[in-house]
Amino acid sequence: MNPLMSGLTETLNPEQFAKVQRTFVGIAGLGGLGSNVAWHLVRSGFSHLVLADFDRVEASNLNRQAFFPDQLGLLKTEALAENLLRINPDLDLQLWSVQVTPANVQEIFAQCPVWVEGLDQAFSKKMFVEQGLASGKRIIGASGLAGWGDTDTIHTLHWGSGLSVTGDFCTAVAEEQPSLSPRVGVVAAKQANLVLSWVLNERCEPL
C-alpha cells in the first residue's frame, strides 16, 4: 500500500476507507474549482475519478488552479492527472479531453454516483445539473466565488432533489471581481467536503 493510503487507514475506519476507495466521482471542468476538488478528493482517499475538460493550461490559470508553470500548454486533463498521480500513483483516472455537452455528459459520467460541477458558463452549469438530476445522481455545484473579502458569506444550500450548491450566490467573475485563489479555494474545499460527507453518509439537509 502506498504511503498516502497507509496513512489514511489510520485516519478513516475500515468501513469509511472502503466506501471512499470504491466510489467513482465525476468532475466536469478542471479549472479553479475542479482541479482543486480533485486534489482534495485524492488526498481523502478517493481512487476512481472521471475528469473532463477540453482546455489547456494557460499562465492566467496558475494563480488558482492545481497546475505548474512547466505544464503550460498541456491539456488540463493530462496535466492534472500527472499531478494527482504524484500524490497517489495507484489512481484509476479516466480522462475526457472534450467539452461536456448534452450529447456526451451521460456517457462520460455514467458510472459516477456523484458529479461535481466546475464549469464556467451558466448554460453549461444548468445543463450539467439537469442531466445529472435526471439520471439520479448526487450533484455538487458552485455559485459565487469571485473577488476577495469575507469568506463567511460562502455557504451551502441543499435541495431534496439531490443537488447541493456552495458559494456566496452573488459575486460573479468580473474585472473588478477576479477569480483569486483564496475564495476559489474555499469553495472547492467545501465542494470536496460535500462529496466526502455524502459518501460517508453524513446528512445533507434539503431546503
C-alpha positions as CSV (number, residue, x, y, z in Angstrom):
1,M,0.0,0.0,0.0
2,N,1.4,3.4,-0.9
3,P,2.2,5.9,1.9
4,L,-1.0,8.1,1.3
5,M,-3.3,5.1,1.6
6,S,-1.4,3.7,4.5
7,G,-1.7,6.9,6.4
8,L,-5.4,7.2,5.6
9,T,-6.1,3.8,7.2
10,E,-5.0,5.4,10.4
11,T,-7.4,8.3,9.9
12,L,-10.5,6.6,8.5
13,N,-12.1,3.4,9.9
14,P,-12.2,0.3,7.6
15,E,-15.8,0.9,6.5
16,Q,-15.2,4.5,5.7
17,F,-12.0,3.8,3.9
18,A,-13.7,1.1,1.8
19,K,-16.5,3.5,0.9
20,V,-14.2,6.2,-0.3
21,Q,-12.0,3.7,-2.2
22,R,-14.8,2.3,-4.2
23,T,-16.8,5.4,-5.1
24,F,-16.4,6.9,-8.6
25,V,-16.6,10.7,-8.7
26,G,-17.0,12.7,-11.9
27,I,-15.7,16.2,-12.2
28,A,-16.7,18.5,-15.1
29,G,-14.3,21.4,-15.6
30,L,-10.8,21.3,-14.3
31,G,-10.2,25.0,-13.5
32,G,-10.1,26.7,-10.1
33,L,-12.9,24.5,-8.8
34,G,-12.5,21.1,-10.4
35,S,-8.7,20.9,-10.2
36,N,-8.7,21.7,-6.5
37,V,-11.7,19.5,-5.8
38,A,-9.8,16.6,-7.4
39,W,-6.7,17.4,-5.3
40,H,-8.7,17.3,-2.1
41,L,-10.5,14.1,-3.0
42,V,-7.3,12.2,-3.8
43,R,-5.8,13.3,-0.5
44,S,-9.0,12.0,1.1
45,G,-8.5,8.5,-0.4
46,F,-10.7,8.6,-3.5
47,S,-9.1,6.5,-6.2
48,H,-11.6,6.5,-9.0
49,L,-12.0,9.9,-10.7
50,V,-13.5,10.7,-14.1
51,L,-12.1,14.1,-15.2
52,A,-13.4,16.1,-18.2
53,D,-12.2,19.4,-19.7
54,F,-11.3,20.4,-23.2
55,D,-9.0,23.3,-22.3
56,R,-5.2,23.7,-21.9
57,V,-3.2,25.2,-19.1
58,E,-2.5,28.9,-19.5
59,A,-0.5,31.4,-17.5
60,S,-3.7,33.0,-16.2
61,N,-4.7,29.7,-14.6
62,L,-1.7,29.4,-12.3
63,N,-3.0,31.9,-9.6
64,R,-5.8,29.5,-8.5
65,Q,-5.6,26.1,-10.3
66,A,-3.7,23.0,-9.4
67,F,-1.1,23.3,-12.2
68,F,2.6,24.3,-12.5
69,P,4.5,26.6,-14.9
70,D,6.2,23.7,-16.7
71,Q,2.7,22.4,-17.7
72,L,1.7,25.5,-19.7
73,G,0.2,24.3,-23.0
74,L,-0.7,20.9,-21.8
75,L,-4.3,19.6,-21.8
76,K,-5.7,20.2,-18.3
77,T,-6.8,16.5,-18.1
78,E,-3.2,15.3,-18.7
79,A,-1.6,17.9,-16.5
80,L,-3.9,17.3,-13.6
81,A,-3.6,13.5,-13.9
82,E,0.2,14.0,-13.8
83,N,-0.1,16.0,-10.5
84,L,-2.6,13.7,-8.9
85,L,-0.5,10.6,-9.7
86,R,2.3,12.2,-7.7
87,I,0.0,12.1,-4.7
88,N,-1.2,8.6,-5.3
89,P,0.4,6.6,-8.1
90,D,-2.3,3.9,-7.9
91,L,-5.2,6.1,-9.0
92,D,-7.7,5.0,-11.6
93,L,-8.2,8.2,-13.7
94,Q,-10.5,8.3,-16.7
95,L,-9.6,11.4,-18.8
96,W,-12.0,13.0,-21.3
97,S,-10.3,15.9,-23.1
98,V,-13.6,17.1,-24.6
99,Q,-16.2,19.8,-23.9
100,V,-19.0,18.4,-21.8
101,T,-22.3,18.7,-23.7
102,P,-25.8,17.2,-23.5
103,A,-24.7,14.7,-26.2
104,N,-21.9,13.2,-24.1
105,V,-22.4,14.0,-20.5
106,Q,-24.3,10.8,-19.7
107,E,-21.6,8.7,-21.4
108,I,-18.8,10.4,-19.7
109,F,-20.1,10.2,-16.1
110,A,-22.4,7.2,-16.3
111,Q,-20.6,5.1,-13.7
112,C,-20.3,8.0,-11.2
113,P,-22.9,8.3,-8.5
114,V,-21.7,11.8,-7.6
115,W,-21.0,14.6,-10.1
116,V,-19.0,17.8,-9.3
117,E,-19.7,20.9,-11.3
118,G,-16.7,23.1,-12.0
119,L,-17.9,24.8,-15.2
120,D,-17.6,28.4,-16.2
121,Q,-20.7,29.2,-18.2
122,A,-24.2,29.4,-16.7
123,F,-25.8,27.4,-19.6
124,S,-23.2,24.6,-19.1
125,K,-23.8,24.6,-15.3
126,K,-27.6,24.3,-15.9
127,M,-27.2,21.5,-18.4
128,F,-24.9,19.6,-16.2
129,V,-27.2,19.8,-13.1
130,E,-30.3,19.0,-15.1
131,Q,-28.7,16.0,-16.8
132,G,-27.3,14.7,-13.5
133,L,-30.5,15.0,-11.6
134,A,-32.5,13.4,-14.4
135,S,-30.3,10.3,-14.1
136,G,-30.5,10.2,-10.3
137,K,-27.0,11.5,-9.5
138,R,-25.8,13.4,-6.5
139,I,-24.8,16.9,-7.8
140,I,-22.3,19.2,-6.1
141,G,-22.3,22.7,-7.7
142,A,-21.0,26.2,-7.1
143,S,-22.2,29.7,-7.5
144,G,-20.5,32.9,-6.4
145,L,-16.8,32.8,-5.6
146,A,-15.1,35.8,-7.2
147,G,-13.1,38.6,-5.6
148,W,-11.8,38.6,-2.0
149,G,-13.1,39.6,1.4
150,D,-15.4,37.9,3.9
151,T,-15.4,34.2,3.3
152,D,-18.1,33.7,5.9
153,T,-20.6,34.7,3.2
154,I,-19.8,31.4,1.4
155,H,-22.4,28.8,2.4
156,T,-24.1,25.8,1.1
157,L,-27.8,25.2,0.0
158,H,-29.2,21.7,-0.3
159,W,-32.3,20.6,-2.3
160,G,-34.2,17.4,-1.8
161,S,-33.6,16.5,-5.5
162,G,-30.0,15.6,-4.7
163,L,-28.4,19.0,-5.6
164,S,-26.1,20.9,-3.3
165,V,-24.6,24.3,-4.3
166,T,-21.9,26.2,-2.4
167,G,-20.8,29.8,-2.8
168,D,-22.0,33.3,-1.8
169,F,-24.6,33.2,-4.7
170,C,-23.9,36.8,-5.8
171,T,-20.3,37.6,-6.8
172,A,-19.9,36.7,-10.5
173,V,-16.5,37.0,-12.0
174,A,-15.9,40.5,-13.4
175,E,-13.0,42.9,-14.0
176,E,-13.4,44.3,-10.5
177,Q,-14.1,40.9,-9.0
178,P,-11.5,38.5,-10.5
179,S,-11.1,34.8,-9.6
180,L,-8.3,34.5,-7.0
181,S,-7.0,31.6,-5.1
182,P,-8.4,32.1,-1.5
183,R,-12.1,32.3,-2.2
184,V,-12.0,29.9,-5.1
185,G,-10.1,27.5,-2.9
186,V,-12.7,27.8,-0.1
187,V,-15.5,26.9,-2.4
188,A,-13.5,24.0,-3.9
189,A,-12.7,22.7,-0.5
190,K,-16.4,22.9,0.5
191,Q,-17.4,21.0,-2.6
192,A,-14.9,18.2,-1.9
193,N,-16.1,18.1,1.7
194,L,-19.7,17.7,0.5
195,V,-18.6,14.7,-1.6
196,L,-16.8,13.2,1.3
197,S,-19.8,13.8,3.6
198,W,-22.2,12.2,1.2
199,V,-20.1,9.1,0.7
200,L,-19.6,8.7,4.4
201,N,-23.4,9.0,4.9
202,E,-23.5,12.3,6.8
203,R,-26.8,14.1,6.4
204,C,-27.1,16.9,3.9
205,E,-30.3,18.7,4.8
206,P,-32.6,19.8,1.9
207,L,-34.3,23.2,1.7
